[in-house]
Amino acid sequence: MIDIDLLREVCFDIKPDVDPQSVELASHLIDDLNFDSISLVSIIVELESRTSLDLAEHAEQFIEANTVGDIIAIVNDIAAQ
């Protein structure tokens, strides 16, 4: 299971100009945090590394993710399977 604190760390690691405290569940990945598609893939790769989950296998679910909360929900759903 992941939480907002882990995703804040990951966002900061990938994009150091992101203020971790500005990362909220409702934060839009592109509009609010200025992530591009490559950064979004980097988030998934980093979360895979930190959780030992095979997230790439579920890539189609991440295409629909718009917010930080979406990413957390998808990862936690995969972890629960």
TORLUM-214542 format. One record per residue: residue in one letter; z, y, x of N, C-alpha, C in turn. Coordinates in steps of 0.05 Angstrom, whole numbers, padded with zeros to 5 digits, always signed. Example, Ala and Ser with C-alpha at 12.3 -4.5 7.8 and 13.67 -1.06 7.14 Angstrom:
BEGIN
a+00156-00114+00264+00156-00090+00246+00156-00066+00264
s+00142-00045+00257+00143-00021+00273+00157+00001+00258
This chain:
BEGIN
m+00000-00024+00017+00000+00000+00000+00000+00025+00018
i-00016+00045+00010-00016+00070+00024-00005+00092+00006
d+00003+00114+00018+00013+00136+00003+00000+00162+00014
i+00008+00184+00001-00003+00210+00008+00002+00217+00038
d+00025+00209+00048+00032+00216+00075+00013+00203+00095
l+00007+00178+00091-00012+00164+00108-00040+00177+00107
l-00048+00184+00083-00075+00196+00080-00075+00224+00092
r-00053+00238+00091-00051+00264+00105-00055+00260+00135
e-00042+00240+00146-00045+00235+00175-00074+00228+00182
v-00086+00211+00166-00114+00203+00171-00132+00226+00169
c-00129+00243+00149-00146+00267+00146-00143+00285+00170
f-00119+00289+00179-00115+00306+00202-00127+00294+00228
d-00124+00268+00231-00135+00254+00254-00165+00257+00255
i-00178+00255+00232-00207+00257+00231-00217+00285+00233
k-00202+00303+00220-00210+00331+00219-00186+00349+00225
p-00180+00354+00251-00156+00369+00258-00153+00397+00246
d-00174+00408+00236-00171+00435+00224-00160+00433+00195
v-00157+00409+00185-00145+00405+00158-00115+00407+00160
d-00103+00425+00145-00074+00427+00144-00063+00404+00128
p-00047+00386+00140-00038+00362+00126-00023+00369+00100
q-00010+00392+00099+00005+00399+00074-00014+00408+00052
s-00039+00414+00059-00059+00422+00038-00071+00397+00025
v-00066+00374+00036-00077+00349+00025-00058+00339+00003
e-00068+00341-00022-00053+00333-00045-00069+00312-00060
l-00057+00299-00079-00071+00278-00094-00096+00288-00108
a-00095+00313-00118-00118+00325-00132-00138+00338-00114
s-00133+00339-00088-00151+00352-00069-00178+00338-00070
h-00199+00353-00074-00227+00343-00074-00235+00339-00045
l-00245+00316-00039-00252+00309-00011-00273+00328+00000
i-00293+00335-00015-00315+00352-00006-00309+00381-00011
d-00302+00388-00035-00299+00417-00043-00274+00429-00030
d-00252+00415-00030-00227+00427-00020-00222+00422+00009
l-00229+00398+00019-00223+00390+00046-00247+00392+00065
n-00270+00397+00053-00295+00401+00069-00303+00376+00085
f-00298+00352+00074-00307+00328+00087-00336+00323+00080
d-00351+00313+00099-00378+00305+00094-00379+00274+00092
s-00402+00263+00088-00404+00234+00084-00395+00218+00108
i-00401+00229+00132-00392+00215+00157-00362+00216+00159
s-00349+00238+00151-00320+00240+00152-00308+00220+00132
l-00321+00218+00109-00310+00199+00089-00311+00170+00098
v-00333+00163+00112-00334+00136+00124-00313+00133+00145
s-00308+00154+00161-00286+00153+00181-00259+00149+00168
i-00254+00160+00145-00229+00156+00131-00226+00126+00125
i-00247+00114+00114-00246+00086+00107-00241+00068+00132
v-00256+00074+00153-00252+00059+00178-00224+00061+00189
e-00213+00086+00188-00186+00090+00198-00165+00076+00180
l-00170+00077+00154-00151+00063+00136-00153+00033+00140
e-00177+00023+00145-00180-00006+00151-00163-00013+00175
s-00165+00003+00196-00150-00002+00220-00120-00001+00216
r-00111+00017+00200-00082+00020+00196-00070+00001+00176
t-00087-00010+00158-00076-00028+00138-00084-00057+00141
s-00103-00063+00159-00114-00090+00163-00127-00101+00138
l-00136-00083+00121-00151-00092+00097-00181-00090+00103
d-00197-00107+00090-00226-00105+00093-00237-00087+00072
l-00236-00061+00078-00245-00041+00058-00275-00039+00057
a-00289-00044+00078-00318-00042+00079-00330-00061+00058
e-00317-00083+00054-00326-00102+00034-00327-00090+00006
h-00312-00069+00002-00310-00056-00024-00323-00028-00024
a-00342-00024-00007-00354+00003-00003-00364+00015-00029
e-00374-00001-00047-00385+00011-00072-00363+00025-00088
q-00338+00017-00086-00317+00030-00100-00311+00058-00088
f-00314+00061-00062-00309+00087-00050-00330+00108-00055
i-00354+00099-00063-00376+00117-00069-00367+00135-00093
e-00352+00124-00111-00343+00139-00134-00319+00157-00129
a-00306+00155-00106-00282+00171-00099-00289+00200-00096
n-00274+00217-00109-00277+00246-00107-00253+00260-00095
t-00229+00248-00100-00204+00261-00092-00188+00243-00073
v-00168+00255-00062-00149+00240-00045-00136+00218-00062
g-00128+00225-00086-00116+00205-00104-00134+00182-00110
d-00161+00187-00112-00180+00165-00116-00179+00146-00093
i-00179+00156-00069-00179+00139-00045-00153+00122-00045
i-00131+00135-00050-00105+00120-00050-00106+00098-00071
a-00115+00104-00095-00116+00084-00117-00134+00061-00110
i-00158+00067-00098-00176+00045-00091-00164+00027-00070
v-00153+00039-00049-00141+00023-00027-00118+00006-00038
n-00101+00018-00055-00078+00003-00066-00087-00019-00085
d-00109-00014-00100-00120-00036-00117-00130-00059-00100
i-00144-00052-00078-00154-00073-00060-00131-00089-00048
a-00110-00075-00040-00086-00087-00028-00072-00106-00047
a-00073-00099-00073-00060-00115-00093-00075-00141-00100
q-00100-00143-00092-00116-00166-00100-00108-00190-00084
